[in-house]
């Protein structure tokens, strides 16, 4: 697999973690949005490498 595919999988994992923390567990903290920011940045990196 190409590096962009691995980055896409990592981004999906980060966004999935964000959904679980923000909506399923409803963690009352601002830190719950860190996986969202990381996932967005990884998506951009994967798009650039592609």
PyMOL Python script that loads the backbone (N, CA, C, O; Angstrom):
from pymol import cmd

cmd.read_pdbstr("""\
ATOM      1  N   UNK A   1       0.829  -1.186   0.000  1.00  0.00           N
ATOM      2  CA  UNK A   1       0.000   0.000   0.000  1.00  0.00           C
ATOM      3  C   UNK A   1       0.870   1.244   0.000  1.00  0.00           C
ATOM      4  O   UNK A   1       1.958   1.259   0.574  1.00  0.00           O
ATOM      5  N   UNK A   2       0.377   2.278  -0.647  1.00  0.00           N
ATOM      6  CA  UNK A   2       1.102   3.534  -0.698  1.00  0.00           C
ATOM      7  C   UNK A   2       0.962   4.270   0.625  1.00  0.00           C
ATOM      8  O   UNK A   2       0.020   4.023   1.378  1.00  0.00           O
ATOM      9  N   UNK A   3       1.896   5.176   0.913  1.00  0.00           N
ATOM     10  CA  UNK A   3       1.793   5.944   2.167  1.00  0.00           C
ATOM     11  C   UNK A   3       0.498   6.741   2.278  1.00  0.00           C
ATOM     12  O   UNK A   3      -0.019   6.933   3.378  1.00  0.00           O
ATOM     13  N   UNK A   4      -0.029   7.205   1.152  1.00  0.00           N
ATOM     14  CA  UNK A   4      -1.276   7.965   1.230  1.00  0.00           C
ATOM     15  C   UNK A   4      -2.441   7.090   1.696  1.00  0.00           C
ATOM     16  O   UNK A   4      -3.364   7.579   2.347  1.00  0.00           O
ATOM     17  N   UNK A   5      -2.398   5.805   1.366  1.00  0.00           N
ATOM     18  CA  UNK A   5      -3.452   4.905   1.846  1.00  0.00           C
ATOM     19  C   UNK A   5      -3.357   4.719   3.364  1.00  0.00           C
ATOM     20  O   UNK A   5      -4.372   4.711   4.061  1.00  0.00           O
ATOM     21  N   UNK A   6      -2.132   4.570   3.865  1.00  0.00           N
ATOM     22  CA  UNK A   6      -1.961   4.438   5.317  1.00  0.00           C
ATOM     23  C   UNK A   6      -2.410   5.698   6.036  1.00  0.00           C
ATOM     24  O   UNK A   6      -3.023   5.627   7.102  1.00  0.00           O
ATOM     25  N   UNK A   7      -2.105   6.856   5.452  1.00  0.00           N
ATOM     26  CA  UNK A   7      -2.531   8.104   6.077  1.00  0.00           C
ATOM     27  C   UNK A   7      -4.054   8.249   6.053  1.00  0.00           C
ATOM     28  O   UNK A   7      -4.646   8.777   6.994  1.00  0.00           O
ATOM     29  N   UNK A   8      -4.675   7.785   4.990  1.00  0.00           N
ATOM     30  CA  UNK A   8      -6.131   7.834   4.924  1.00  0.00           C
ATOM     31  C   UNK A   8      -6.752   6.952   6.003  1.00  0.00           C
ATOM     32  O   UNK A   8      -7.735   7.338   6.635  1.00  0.00           O
ATOM     33  N   UNK A   9      -6.183   5.776   6.212  1.00  0.00           N
ATOM     34  CA  UNK A   9      -6.678   4.898   7.284  1.00  0.00           C
ATOM     35  C   UNK A   9      -6.481   5.532   8.659  1.00  0.00           C
ATOM     36  O   UNK A   9      -7.347   5.427   9.527  1.00  0.00           O
ATOM     37  N   UNK A  10      -5.342   6.186   8.850  1.00  0.00           N
ATOM     38  CA  UNK A  10      -5.091   6.867  10.124  1.00  0.00           C
ATOM     39  C   UNK A  10      -6.083   8.004  10.329  1.00  0.00           C
ATOM     40  O   UNK A  10      -6.559   8.219  11.443  1.00  0.00           O
ATOM     41  N   UNK A  11      -6.396   8.731   9.268  1.00  0.00           N
ATOM     42  CA  UNK A  11      -7.357   9.823   9.372  1.00  0.00           C
ATOM     43  C   UNK A  11      -8.746   9.302   9.727  1.00  0.00           C
ATOM     44  O   UNK A  11      -9.440   9.896  10.553  1.00  0.00           O
ATOM     45  N   UNK A  12      -9.149   8.208   9.115  1.00  0.00           N
ATOM     46  CA  UNK A  12     -10.455   7.616   9.422  1.00  0.00           C
ATOM     47  C   UNK A  12     -10.490   7.158  10.882  1.00  0.00           C
ATOM     48  O   UNK A  12     -11.507   7.306  11.559  1.00  0.00           O
ATOM     49  N   UNK A  13      -9.386   6.607  11.358  1.00  0.00           N
ATOM     50  CA  UNK A  13      -9.315   6.186  12.761  1.00  0.00           C
ATOM     51  C   UNK A  13      -9.425   7.378  13.704  1.00  0.00           C
ATOM     52  O   UNK A  13     -10.115   7.304  14.721  1.00  0.00           O
ATOM     53  N   UNK A  14      -8.749   8.477  13.374  1.00  0.00           N
ATOM     54  CA  UNK A  14      -8.829   9.683  14.207  1.00  0.00           C
ATOM     55  C   UNK A  14     -10.249  10.243  14.232  1.00  0.00           C
ATOM     56  O   UNK A  14     -10.755  10.626  15.287  1.00  0.00           O
ATOM     57  N   UNK A  15     -10.878  10.287  13.075  1.00  0.00           N
ATOM     58  CA  UNK A  15     -12.238  10.814  13.023  1.00  0.00           C
ATOM     59  C   UNK A  15     -13.218   9.884  13.738  1.00  0.00           C
ATOM     60  O   UNK A  15     -14.170  10.347  14.367  1.00  0.00           O
ATOM     61  N   UNK A  16     -12.987   8.584  13.643  1.00  0.00           N
ATOM     62  CA  UNK A  16     -13.826   7.639  14.385  1.00  0.00           C
ATOM     63  C   UNK A  16     -13.662   7.805  15.891  1.00  0.00           C
ATOM     64  O   UNK A  16     -14.635   7.745  16.644  1.00  0.00           O
ATOM     65  N   UNK A  17     -12.427   8.012  16.319  1.00  0.00           N
ATOM     66  CA  UNK A  17     -12.175   8.252  17.744  1.00  0.00           C
ATOM     67  C   UNK A  17     -12.870   9.519  18.202  1.00  0.00           C
ATOM     68  O   UNK A  17     -13.423   9.562  19.301  1.00  0.00           O
ATOM     69  N   UNK A  18     -12.848  10.556  17.366  1.00  0.00           N
ATOM     70  CA  UNK A  18     -13.521  11.805  17.712  1.00  0.00           C
ATOM     71  C   UNK A  18     -15.025  11.595  17.869  1.00  0.00           C
ATOM     72  O   UNK A  18     -15.630  12.112  18.808  1.00  0.00           O
ATOM     73  N   UNK A  19     -15.626  10.840  16.956  1.00  0.00           N
ATOM     74  CA  UNK A  19     -17.068  10.582  17.038  1.00  0.00           C
ATOM     75  C   UNK A  19     -17.394   9.858  18.336  1.00  0.00           C
ATOM     76  O   UNK A  19     -18.367  10.190  19.012  1.00  0.00           O
ATOM     77  N   UNK A  20     -16.579   8.869  18.680  1.00  0.00           N
ATOM     78  CA  UNK A  20     -16.839   8.109  19.916  1.00  0.00           C
ATOM     79  C   UNK A  20     -16.689   9.004  21.138  1.00  0.00           C
ATOM     80  O   UNK A  20     -17.528   8.975  22.039  1.00  0.00           O
ATOM     81  N   UNK A  21     -15.623   9.799  21.173  1.00  0.00           N
ATOM     82  CA  UNK A  21     -15.402  10.645  22.349  1.00  0.00           C
ATOM     83  C   UNK A  21     -16.427  11.774  22.457  1.00  0.00           C
ATOM     84  O   UNK A  21     -16.891  12.091  23.553  1.00  0.00           O
ATOM     85  N   UNK A  22     -16.777  12.376  21.332  1.00  0.00           N
ATOM     86  CA  UNK A  22     -17.654  13.544  21.374  1.00  0.00           C
ATOM     87  C   UNK A  22     -19.129  13.181  21.507  1.00  0.00           C
ATOM     88  O   UNK A  22     -19.870  13.874  22.204  1.00  0.00           O
ATOM     89  N   UNK A  23     -19.567  12.113  20.854  1.00  0.00           N
ATOM     90  CA  UNK A  23     -20.997  11.841  20.800  1.00  0.00           C
ATOM     91  C   UNK A  23     -21.420  10.608  21.602  1.00  0.00           C
ATOM     92  O   UNK A  23     -22.495  10.600  22.200  1.00  0.00           O
ATOM     93  N   UNK A  24     -20.591   9.577  21.618  1.00  0.00           N
ATOM     94  CA  UNK A  24     -20.980   8.358  22.338  1.00  0.00           C
ATOM     95  C   UNK A  24     -20.691   8.508  23.826  1.00  0.00           C
ATOM     96  O   UNK A  24     -21.562   8.279  24.665  1.00  0.00           O
ATOM     97  N   UNK A  25     -19.452   8.898  24.145  1.00  0.00           N
ATOM     98  CA  UNK A  25     -19.091   9.057  25.556  1.00  0.00           C
ATOM     99  C   UNK A  25     -19.416  10.443  26.105  1.00  0.00           C
ATOM    100  O   UNK A  25     -19.524  10.623  27.318  1.00  0.00           O
ATOM    101  N   UNK A  26     -19.570  11.418  25.218  1.00  0.00           N
ATOM    102  CA  UNK A  26     -19.901  12.807  25.581  1.00  0.00           C
ATOM    103  C   UNK A  26     -18.950  13.353  26.643  1.00  0.00           C
ATOM    104  O   UNK A  26     -19.380  13.820  27.697  1.00  0.00           O
ATOM    105  N   UNK A  27     -17.665  13.288  26.354  1.00  0.00           N
ATOM    106  CA  UNK A  27     -16.646  13.801  27.275  1.00  0.00           C
ATOM    107  C   UNK A  27     -16.767  15.325  27.337  1.00  0.00           C
ATOM    108  O   UNK A  27     -16.691  15.987  26.302  1.00  0.00           O
ATOM    109  N   UNK A  28     -16.954  15.890  28.527  1.00  0.00           N
ATOM    110  CA  UNK A  28     -17.155  17.344  28.635  1.00  0.00           C
ATOM    111  C   UNK A  28     -15.829  18.105  28.704  1.00  0.00           C
ATOM    112  O   UNK A  28     -15.535  18.767  29.700  1.00  0.00           O
ATOM    113  N   UNK A  29     -15.048  18.006  27.656  1.00  0.00           N
ATOM    114  CA  UNK A  29     -13.750  18.660  27.640  1.00  0.00           C
ATOM    115  C   UNK A  29     -13.453  19.145  26.230  1.00  0.00           C
ATOM    116  O   UNK A  29     -13.930  18.570  25.251  1.00  0.00           O
ATOM    117  N   UNK A  30     -12.673  20.191  26.133  1.00  0.00           N
ATOM    118  CA  UNK A  30     -12.263  20.683  24.832  1.00  0.00           C
ATOM    119  C   UNK A  30     -11.245  19.790  24.159  1.00  0.00           C
ATOM    120  O   UNK A  30     -11.076  19.840  22.940  1.00  0.00           O
ATOM    121  N   UNK A  31     -10.567  18.972  24.948  1.00  0.00           N
ATOM    122  CA  UNK A  31      -9.542  18.082  24.407  1.00  0.00           C
ATOM    123  C   UNK A  31     -10.124  17.004  23.501  1.00  0.00           C
ATOM    124  O   UNK A  31      -9.390  16.337  22.772  1.00  0.00           O
ATOM    125  N   UNK A  32     -11.429  16.835  23.548  1.00  0.00           N
ATOM    126  CA  UNK A  32     -12.059  15.812  22.725  1.00  0.00           C
ATOM    127  C   UNK A  32     -11.931  16.159  21.241  1.00  0.00           C
ATOM    128  O   UNK A  32     -12.075  15.284  20.387  1.00  0.00           O
ATOM    129  N   UNK A  33     -11.662  17.421  20.931  1.00  0.00           N
ATOM    130  CA  UNK A  33     -11.563  17.840  19.532  1.00  0.00           C
ATOM    131  C   UNK A  33     -10.156  17.699  18.954  1.00  0.00           C
ATOM    132  O   UNK A  33      -9.944  18.008  17.782  1.00  0.00           O
ATOM    133  N   UNK A  34      -9.213  17.248  19.734  1.00  0.00           N
ATOM    134  CA  UNK A  34      -7.852  17.023  19.235  1.00  0.00           C
ATOM    135  C   UNK A  34      -7.830  15.947  18.143  1.00  0.00           C
ATOM    136  O   UNK A  34      -7.169  16.151  17.124  1.00  0.00           O
ATOM    137  N   UNK A  35      -8.518  14.814  18.307  1.00  0.00           N
ATOM    138  CA  UNK A  35      -8.546  13.842  17.200  1.00  0.00           C
ATOM    139  C   UNK A  35      -9.184  14.397  15.924  1.00  0.00           C
ATOM    140  O   UNK A  35      -8.807  13.995  14.823  1.00  0.00           O
ATOM    141  N   UNK A  36     -10.139  15.310  16.058  1.00  0.00           N
ATOM    142  CA  UNK A  36     -10.742  15.934  14.882  1.00  0.00           C
ATOM    143  C   UNK A  36      -9.705  16.762  14.132  1.00  0.00           C
ATOM    144  O   UNK A  36      -9.598  16.670  12.909  1.00  0.00           O
ATOM    145  N   UNK A  37      -8.950  17.563  14.857  1.00  0.00           N
ATOM    146  CA  UNK A  37      -7.916  18.382  14.221  1.00  0.00           C
ATOM    147  C   UNK A  37      -6.835  17.506  13.603  1.00  0.00           C
ATOM    148  O   UNK A  37      -6.375  17.770  12.492  1.00  0.00           O
ATOM    149  N   UNK A  38      -6.432  16.471  14.320  1.00  0.00           N
ATOM    150  CA  UNK A  38      -5.402  15.567  13.794  1.00  0.00           C
ATOM    151  C   UNK A  38      -5.908  14.842  12.554  1.00  0.00           C
ATOM    152  O   UNK A  38      -5.168  14.697  11.581  1.00  0.00           O
ATOM    153  N   UNK A  39      -7.143  14.390  12.574  1.00  0.00           N
ATOM    154  CA  UNK A  39      -7.709  13.713  11.418  1.00  0.00           C
ATOM    155  C   UNK A  39      -7.789  14.618  10.200  1.00  0.00           C
ATOM    156  O   UNK A  39      -7.508  14.190   9.081  1.00  0.00           O
ATOM    157  N   UNK A  40      -8.172  15.870  10.419  1.00  0.00           N
ATOM    158  CA  UNK A  40      -8.249  16.814   9.304  1.00  0.00           C
ATOM    159  C   UNK A  40      -6.871  17.080   8.712  1.00  0.00           C
ATOM    160  O   UNK A  40      -6.719  17.142   7.492  1.00  0.00           O
ATOM    161  N   UNK A  41      -5.874  17.237   9.565  1.00  0.00           N
ATOM    162  CA  UNK A  41      -4.517  17.479   9.070  1.00  0.00           C
ATOM    163  C   UNK A  41      -3.955  16.266   8.331  1.00  0.00           C
ATOM    164  O   UNK A  41      -3.238  16.412   7.341  1.00  0.00           O
ATOM    165  N   UNK A  42      -4.282  15.079   8.814  1.00  0.00           N
ATOM    166  CA  UNK A  42      -3.799  13.866   8.146  1.00  0.00           C
ATOM    167  C   UNK A  42      -4.494  13.682   6.798  1.00  0.00           C
ATOM    168  O   UNK A  42      -3.878  13.203   5.845  1.00  0.00           O
ATOM    169  N   UNK A  43      -5.767  14.058   6.710  1.00  0.00           N
ATOM    170  CA  UNK A  43      -6.464  13.993   5.420  1.00  0.00           C
ATOM    171  C   UNK A  43      -5.803  14.922   4.418  1.00  0.00           C
ATOM    172  O   UNK A  43      -5.625  14.556   3.256  1.00  0.00           O
ATOM    173  N   UNK A  44      -5.441  16.114   4.854  1.00  0.00           N
ATOM    174  CA  UNK A  44      -4.760  17.058   3.962  1.00  0.00           C
ATOM    175  C   UNK A  44      -3.416  16.499   3.526  1.00  0.00           C
ATOM    176  O   UNK A  44      -3.053  16.599   2.354  1.00  0.00           O
ATOM    177  N   UNK A  45      -2.683  15.918   4.451  1.00  0.00           N
ATOM    178  CA  UNK A  45      -1.372  15.341   4.107  1.00  0.00           C
ATOM    179  C   UNK A  45      -1.525  14.202   3.102  1.00  0.00           C
ATOM    180  O   UNK A  45      -0.739  14.100   2.160  1.00  0.00           O
ATOM    181  N   UNK A  46      -2.520  13.354   3.290  1.00  0.00           N
ATOM    182  CA  UNK A  46      -2.741  12.245   2.363  1.00  0.00           C
ATOM    183  C   UNK A  46      -3.123  12.765   0.985  1.00  0.00           C
ATOM    184  O   UNK A  46      -2.706  12.199  -0.026  1.00  0.00           O
ATOM    185  N   UNK A  47      -3.907  13.830   0.932  1.00  0.00           N
ATOM    186  CA  UNK A  47      -4.290  14.407  -0.353  1.00  0.00           C
ATOM    187  C   UNK A  47      -3.077  14.999  -1.067  1.00  0.00           C
ATOM    188  O   UNK A  47      -2.954  14.885  -2.287  1.00  0.00           O
ATOM    189  N   UNK A  48      -2.197  15.620  -0.320  1.00  0.00           N
ATOM    190  CA  UNK A  48      -0.993  16.191  -0.924  1.00  0.00           C
ATOM    191  C   UNK A  48      -0.072  15.100  -1.459  1.00  0.00           C
ATOM    192  O   UNK A  48       0.506  15.250  -2.535  1.00  0.00           O
ATOM    193  N   UNK A  49       0.068  14.017  -0.725  1.00  0.00           N
ATOM    194  CA  UNK A  49       0.926  12.928  -1.166  1.00  0.00           C
ATOM    195  C   UNK A  49       0.334  12.179  -2.349  1.00  0.00           C
ATOM    196  O   UNK A  49       1.072  11.607  -3.151  1.00  0.00           O
ATOM    197  N   UNK A  50      -0.974  12.176  -2.466  1.00  0.00           N
ATOM    198  CA  UNK A  50      -1.627  11.484  -3.556  1.00  0.00           C
ATOM    199  C   UNK A  50      -1.440  12.236  -4.842  1.00  0.00           C
ATOM    200  O   UNK A  50      -1.925  11.803  -5.887  1.00  0.00           O
TER     201      UNK A  50
END
""", "prot")
cmd.dss("prot")
cmd.show_as("cartoon", "prot")
cmd.util.cbc("prot")
cmd.orient("prot")
